[in-house]
Amino acid sequence: MLRVGKIEYLNTIPVYYGFLSGKVDSSGVVFVEEVPSELNKMLREGKLDISVISSYEYLKNNQNYLLLPNLSISAKKKVISVLFLSTVPIHQLHRKDVWLTRSSMTSRELLKYLLREVYGIEPNYRFYSLKEGNLPKNPTALLTIGDDALKMIKTQKFPFVYDLAEEWFNLFSLPFVFAVWAVRKDSFREKREEVITFYEKLIKSKKIGLNSYKEICENYSSKISICKDLCKNYLKQLIYDLNTEELNSMKKFSKVINVVSSFQFIPTN
């Protein structure tokens, strides 16, 4: 039995939609749904065999993982769901409290890089979890991701909105890779055929999902309280492939976080 991680956000539904719709057989697989940072930890600790994980987690611990080819959550220019929201312009945030979600590793590291190297400020970082309800009532600035970002942007409480994928693209003219799919090397050694079979099903599931945005938004937009048009526009912004541009972007990001990048993939034939 394979234990497979699934992020509890709209942005992964297209990849898993074949399974979710019953069009792809999920026998032999247990899906575990969590926030990105928790899935990172579970894969790292061997509690999962395969998972979508933060690109940061892959780069930091790539010696333990193999990538699943042609799978990522990336965005060129805008991503819409990884946002830095502020009540004041960025340059006024030096030494001010900035709240970072505990749900993401990649986005936190990307924001820290942008604030330090691009905007030249060092705020006081604080951490919050919406699940734990520890976000201050009126934060000056915060990083929000996923479905929470899609919902929070509608409140219009923050006049200054910075899309992190767009910030990255403005610097390097590359899409930003927020997440990839990976398998533990020991799981691949022990369950090689199961992993390859699941990967083939996952690619089939993704193909179904990419052709089902209308259906997905009809089924899921109300669950996170966004309109169907925003849902479709959002999904269309995302890149679910992992090609040359995305890999070049990951190499660039690895330099930003000072790790040596190495990209090893499972064999697909």
N, C-alpha and C positions, 0 to 999 in steps of 0.2 A: 504494500500500500504506500503510495506516494503522498507526502504531506506538502501541500502547495500553498504559498502565501498569496493573498489577494487584498489589495488596498480597498478600504471601504469608501472610495470616492468614485464619482461619475467618470473620471478620466480613464479608469481601467475597464469600464464596462464593455467598450468595443472589443477589447482583446478577449474577454471571457464570455462574450455574448453568445457564441455558439453553444457553450455549456449551459449558460443561464436560460437560453431559449429551448433547450432540450434537443437541438439539432446536432450536437456533438456528444458522443457517449462519454460520460465522466466516471465510469466504473473503474475501480482501482485507484481513485484519487480522493483525498480528503482536502477540501479547501478551507483554509484558515484565514479569516478576515480580521485585519487590524490596520492601525495607522502605520505610515511608512517607517517611522523610527522603531516601532515595536517589531515589525517584520524584519528589519535589518538585524536586530538583536537576536531574534529567533533563528534566523538562518545562520548567523555567526556562531551561535551556541549549539547548532545541530538539532534544533527542535523542528526545523523544516528541511525538506530535501531541496525544494525549488521555490523561488519567490521572485516577485518583482521587488527590487531593492533600490535605494538611493544610489545614484551614480557615485556619490561621495563614498558610500559604504563599499561599493565594488572597487574603487580606486585605492582606498586605504587598505583593503584586505584581499586584493586580487589573487594572492597566492593560494587562497582557499577555494576559489570559485572558478567555474567555467561559464562563459556567456552563452545564452541562447541566441542564435543568429537572427537578425532582422526583426528584433523586438526592442522597443524603447518607448518612453514617454518623453517626447521632445517638443520644442516649439521654435519656430523661426519668427523673429520679431515679437509679436505678443503671445502670451500664454493665457492671460486673463485670470488664472487661478493661483498664481504665485505673486502676491502683491505686497508692497511695502506702503502702508497707509500712514499719513502723518497730518497733524493739525497745523504744522508749520513747515516752511521749506527746509530741505535737508540740511543746509548749511547752518541752520539755527539749532541743530540737535546735538552739537558738541557738548559732551558731559551731561546730556539730558538722558532720562530713562527711555530706553527703546525695548519693547517687549517682543521676544522671539518665541514662536510656538515650539513646544516640545515634540510636535508630531513629525518634524522634518529635520534631516541632517544636511542634505544638499543645499536647500534654500537658505538655511542659516549661514552656512559657510560662504555661499555666494553673496549674500547681503553684507556680511562682515567685510569681504573683499571689496565690494563696491563702495561701502561707506569709508573704508580706510584708504584705499588706493585711488579711487576716482574722485570722491568728494572730500577727502582729507579730514574726516572727523572721527573721533573716538567717543562714542556714546557710552553710557552705563547700560550694559545688557542685563535684562531681566528675563525670566522664563515663565511661560504660562501654558496651561492646558485647559481648553474649553470643557473637556470632560470633567476635569477637577474643579472647574469654576473659579479659578484663581486669577483671572484677568481683572485688573483694576477697572472701575466703572468708567472712567474717562481718561484712557491712556493718551499720552501725547503722540506716540507713534508705535506701530506694531507690524510684525510680519505675519501674514495669514496665508494659508494654502488650501488647495482643494475645494471641496464643497463649501467650507466655511468662508473662503474668499469670495466665492460666487454670491453667497448670501450677504456677506458684509458690505460688498461694494454697493448693494442696493440701498443701504441705509443712508448713504451720502453724508456721513458724519465727518469724513476726512476730505478736505479740499485738495490735498496733495496725494496723488496716487502714482506710484512707480511700479511698472511691470518689470519684473526681474529678467525675464527672457528678452524683453526689448532693450533693457540696459546692457545686457551681454552682447546682443546683436549690434548695438551701436558702437561697441568697443572693437569687436572682432569680426563682424559680418558672418557669424556662424550661428546656427541654431543652438539652443542650450539643451543639453540632455539632463533631464531631471531624474529619470529612473531607467533601469534596465532589468532584464530577466536573467537570473543566474541559478546555477545548480552547484551545490557543494561538490568538490572533487571526490570526497569519500563516498557520497551518495551515488555519483556517476559510476565509480568503480564497482560498487555493490549492486546497483540497479540499472545498469547501462541500457538494457533493452526497454525497460519500463520508462526510463527518462526519454529515450528517443521516440518511443511511441507517443508519450504525452506531448512532446514538443511538436510532433507532426499534427496532433489533434489541436494544439494551441494555435498553430499557424492557420489551420482550417477555421477555427473559432474566430480568429482575428479577421479573416477574409469575410466571414459572414457579418461580423460586427461593423466593418467598414462600409458595408452595403446596407446597413440597417439603422442609420442615424435617425431617420424619421420615427421608426418604430421604438427605438431606444428612448428618444425624447418624449414620446407619448406615454411610455411606461414609467419613466424615472424622473422627469422634470418636476412633477408635483411633489415628489418625495423630498426634494431639497428646496422646495418653494421658489423655483425659478420658472420663467416662461419657456415655452417650447422653442421660440426663436433664439433666445439666449443660449439655450442648451445646444441647438444645432450649430450656431455660430462658434460656440466654444469648442465643440468637438472638431469642427473643421479647421480650427487653428492648430490642432495638435498633430504631431508626426509620430507614427507608431513604428517606423522603420529604424534600422541602425546601419546606415550606409556610410560612405566615405566622409561626408560633411559632419555627421554626428560623431564619428570616431575622432576626427580631427578636433572637434570641439572638446571631447573628453580629454584628449591629450593636452589641450590648452588649459583645461580646468585642473588637470593633474599637476601642471607646473604652478598654478595659482595656489594649490594647497600643499605644494612641496612633497609630492610623492612620485615615484617612478611608475609610469603607466605600462601595463602589460595586458594585451587583449588575447585571451585564449578562449576558443569557442568549442562547443561540443561538435563532433563530426555529424554530418547530416546525411551521409550515405555509406 
